[in-house]
Amino acid sequence: MPVAASSPDMTSRVVTIQWLGHSSFLIMTPGGTVVLTDPHPRHPSPAGPNVVTISNEHFTHNQARTVPGNAQVLRGRTADGTWVEVNVIVEDLAINALPSSGGNATDIPVPNTIFVFRTEGLCIVHLGNLRQPLNEAQRQRLGRPDVLMIPIDGQWTLAYDQIAVTITQLRPAIVLPMHYDFPEHAQLFMQFIKETVPVRTMSEKTLHLTRTTLPGTSEVVVVGYREGNR
């Protein structure tokens, strides 16, 4: 069954995911809880979220000070890199986190946090700047996500073949590519990944999800994509 883009099943409680750009998403629950992931200086949030999550401290991921309102800011690491356990419930949204290794634009490994969001029976995983394949303990904790937000730049985070392995291991219903800035990056990734997972593009940047609208097998959905965009 295809993912609803703009016409959700109104008989169910709908979870909305909007890609703002790079690794920044807005996740909105049926109860009105809003979380913003990895705030980016060039992709401002159109709404004041309840929660901001920051996967790593690169400036393209950690601009919490630019976010409107007084959101609770969640980090998996302290300023000195010490791991902080995240286990938070905000209204109808549960948020957990796992430590991992990451990378940044200067090719320097940095601490990374994987955030897991659960609401309305859906499990949404944001891998942040994941730089190395998941280990067995991480895979066990993540289980089988319904939505997997995965970096696809292929240079500073996972390589393409590692992305394919990660998707095959976790078997998410929906894969949302992130951590890229130009359509050419998405085109290169789609050309590679279509041999492993079906790919669909949509010009809209927003998904409306319920359990009944999830595809039965893994599907890559490239949102905000228009052929020929520059």
C-alpha positions, 0 to 999 in steps of 0.5 A: 500500500502506498504512503499517503502524501497529502490525503491521510486516512482520517479514520486513523490517528496520523503521524506527520513527518516533514523533511525541512532539509539536510538531516532536519525533520519535523515529526508531529504526533496526533496529539500535537507533540512536535519534535525537530531533529538536527536544526540546520541554519539554512532550513528553519523550522516553520513551527515551534517544537516541543522537543529538539534532538541533536545527533551531533555537534556539527553546525549543520545539526546543532542550531537549537538556539535558532529554533522558535519557542522554548523547546526541550533540547535533547542531546546524547552527549555532554560537551565533553563527549560523555554519553547521556542516557535519553529516555523521555516521554513527551505527551504521546511521544516516547524518545530514546537514544543509542550512542554511535560513531559519526563524522563531519564535513572535515572527515573527523570522527565525532560522537553521534546519537541515534534517536528513536521516536515512538508514537501511535504504534510507529517506530521512527529512527533517525540515524544522525551522522552514522559513520560505521555499520550498526553493531549487533547490540544496536541492531537488537535495540532498534529492531525493525523500524517503521521509518528509517532516516538514513544519511546518504551523502556517501562520503562523510557518513556511511558508504553506499554499500553500508547503507544497503546492508543497514536497510537489509538488516533493519528491514524498515517499511520506509527509508527516508534519505537525508544528509544531502543538500543537492538533487544530484546527491539524491540521484546518485544514491537512487541509481545505486540503491534501486538494485536493492530496494524499490525507490519512489520520489515525491515532490511534497516534503511531507508524509502522513503515516498510519500503520495501515498506510505502511508498505509491506516491504522496504521502500525508499521514499525521496521526498521534496524531489523534483526532476531537474531541480538545481 
